[in-house]
Amino acid sequence: MKDVRFGAVLAVMAFALLLVVGAPLMAMAKDDPAATGKVTAFEAGKSLSVQVGDDSKSFKINEETKIEGEVAVGKEVQVWVKDGVATKIVVK
């Protein structure tokens, strides 16, 4: 009987730890784009610049960057970024 109680207590503690540690990790993993705006410069496979309000943001592009649509100067895009490299580009 003590083994069952110990297991139940251990399971509750593990669940509590998961909630405490998991909540901040999930907040970090939100899926919001780093930039939304018009393309001001695009060099296929190398870089992308986007006008965001009064700011211009530049991103590196590599073979792992997922591009949805045809990127061209003047088109509206959303860009997701990790470590300065665009991970996903969606043309609106």
C-alpha atoms as a printed R data frame, in Angstrom:
   type eleno elety resid chain resno      x      y       z
1  ATOM     1    CA   MET     A     1  0.000  0.000   0.000
2  ATOM     2    CA   LYS     A     2  2.904  2.348   0.729
3  ATOM     3    CA   ASP     A     3  4.255  1.756  -2.786
4  ATOM     4    CA   VAL     A     4  0.941  2.871  -4.299
5  ATOM     5    CA   ARG     A     5  0.875  6.069  -2.226
6  ATOM     6    CA   PHE     A     6  4.506  6.793  -3.015
7  ATOM     7    CA   GLY     A     7  3.816  6.333  -6.722
8  ATOM     8    CA   ALA     A     8  0.781  8.627  -6.549
9  ATOM     9    CA   VAL     A     9  2.731 11.317  -4.695
10 ATOM    10    CA   LEU     A    10  5.580 11.008  -7.180
11 ATOM    11    CA   ALA     A    11  3.153 11.330 -10.108
12 ATOM    12    CA   VAL     A    12  1.554 14.463  -8.599
13 ATOM    13    CA   MET     A    13  4.987 16.010  -7.988
14 ATOM    14    CA   ALA     A    14  6.079 15.224 -11.548
15 ATOM    15    CA   PHE     A    15  2.901 16.807 -12.933
16 ATOM    16    CA   ALA     A    16  3.406 19.930 -10.799
17 ATOM    17    CA   LEU     A    17  7.007 20.206 -11.996
18 ATOM    18    CA   LEU     A    18  5.855 19.839 -15.594
19 ATOM    19    CA   LEU     A    19  3.381 22.709 -15.135
20 ATOM    20    CA   VAL     A    20  5.985 24.970 -13.522
21 ATOM    21    CA   VAL     A    21  8.688 24.292 -16.114
22 ATOM    22    CA   GLY     A    22  6.444 23.767 -19.138
23 ATOM    23    CA   ALA     A    23  4.457 27.018 -18.961
24 ATOM    24    CA   PRO     A    24  7.427 29.332 -19.628
25 ATOM    25    CA   LEU     A    25  8.705 27.019 -22.372
26 ATOM    26    CA   MET     A    26  5.346 27.076 -24.111
27 ATOM    27    CA   ALA     A    27  5.261 30.881 -23.882
28 ATOM    28    CA   MET     A    28  8.633 31.009 -25.639
29 ATOM    29    CA   ALA     A    29  7.392 28.726 -28.415
30 ATOM    30    CA   LYS     A    30  4.620 31.062 -29.563
31 ATOM    31    CA   ASP     A    31  4.144 31.193 -33.292
32 ATOM    32    CA   ASP     A    32  4.183 34.930 -33.986
33 ATOM    33    CA   PRO     A    33  6.086 36.348 -36.945
34 ATOM    34    CA   ALA     A    34  9.151 38.487 -36.189
35 ATOM    35    CA   ALA     A    35  8.252 40.882 -38.996
36 ATOM    36    CA   THR     A    36  5.284 41.755 -41.164
37 ATOM    37    CA   GLY     A    37  5.706 44.267 -43.964
38 ATOM    38    CA   LYS     A    38  6.701 44.943 -47.563
39 ATOM    39    CA   VAL     A    39  9.762 43.386 -49.160
40 ATOM    40    CA   THR     A    40 12.346 46.076 -49.980
41 ATOM    41    CA   ALA     A    41 15.126 43.727 -51.133
42 ATOM    42    CA   PHE     A    42 15.326 40.020 -51.904
43 ATOM    43    CA   GLU     A    43 18.251 37.882 -52.976
44 ATOM    44    CA   ALA     A    44 17.090 34.282 -53.448
45 ATOM    45    CA   GLY     A    45 18.809 31.895 -51.086
46 ATOM    46    CA   LYS     A    46 20.737 34.685 -49.352
47 ATOM    47    CA   SER     A    47 18.768 37.540 -47.781
48 ATOM    48    CA   LEU     A    48 15.476 39.383 -47.399
49 ATOM    49    CA   SER     A    49 14.781 42.942 -46.232
50 ATOM    50    CA   VAL     A    50 11.348 43.977 -45.010
51 ATOM    51    CA   GLN     A    51  9.986 47.471 -44.314
52 ATOM    52    CA   VAL     A    52  8.157 47.318 -40.963
53 ATOM    53    CA   GLY     A    53  6.640 50.730 -40.272
54 ATOM    54    CA   ASP     A    54  9.558 53.181 -40.216
55 ATOM    55    CA   ASP     A    55 12.050 50.354 -39.631
56 ATOM    56    CA   SER     A    56 13.823 48.088 -42.108
57 ATOM    57    CA   LYS     A    57 14.687 44.568 -40.980
58 ATOM    58    CA   SER     A    58 17.068 42.196 -42.782
59 ATOM    59    CA   PHE     A    59 17.154 38.429 -42.482
60 ATOM    60    CA   LYS     A    60 19.410 35.692 -43.788
61 ATOM    61    CA   ILE     A    61 17.835 32.928 -45.868
62 ATOM    62    CA   ASN     A    62 19.204 29.391 -46.166
63 ATOM    63    CA   GLU     A    63 18.182 26.039 -47.650
64 ATOM    64    CA   GLU     A    64 16.006 25.299 -44.601
65 ATOM    65    CA   THR     A    65 13.905 28.470 -44.956
66 ATOM    66    CA   LYS     A    66 10.332 27.549 -45.906
67 ATOM    67    CA   ILE     A    67  8.817 29.985 -48.398
68 ATOM    68    CA   GLU     A    68  5.080 30.000 -49.078
69 ATOM    69    CA   GLY     A    69  4.276 31.985 -52.213
70 ATOM    70    CA   GLU     A    70  6.373 34.045 -54.621
71 ATOM    71    CA   VAL     A    71  8.654 36.519 -52.836
72 ATOM    72    CA   ALA     A    72  9.297 39.746 -54.767
73 ATOM    73    CA   VAL     A    73 10.098 43.365 -53.963
74 ATOM    74    CA   GLY     A    74  6.912 45.224 -53.022
75 ATOM    75    CA   LYS     A    75  4.980 42.164 -51.842
76 ATOM    76    CA   GLU     A    76  3.587 41.937 -48.315
77 ATOM    77    CA   VAL     A    77  5.185 39.150 -46.235
78 ATOM    78    CA   GLN     A    78  5.328 37.670 -42.766
79 ATOM    79    CA   VAL     A    79  8.707 36.396 -41.580
80 ATOM    80    CA   TRP     A    80  9.458 33.973 -38.750
81 ATOM    81    CA   VAL     A    81 13.042 34.044 -37.483
82 ATOM    82    CA   LYS     A    82 15.368 32.001 -35.299
83 ATOM    83    CA   ASP     A    83 18.913 33.167 -34.542
84 ATOM    84    CA   GLY     A    84 18.850 35.796 -37.304
85 ATOM    85    CA   VAL     A    85 17.858 33.315 -40.015
86 ATOM    86    CA   ALA     A    86 14.374 33.325 -41.546
87 ATOM    87    CA   THR     A    87 12.751 29.962 -40.826
88 ATOM    88    CA   LYS     A    88  9.496 30.691 -42.652
89 ATOM    89    CA   ILE     A    89  8.313 33.371 -45.093
90 ATOM    90    CA   VAL     A    90  4.645 33.691 -46.038
91 ATOM    91    CA   VAL     A    91  3.670 35.959 -48.941
92 ATOM    92    CA   LYS     A    92  0.249 37.527 -48.449
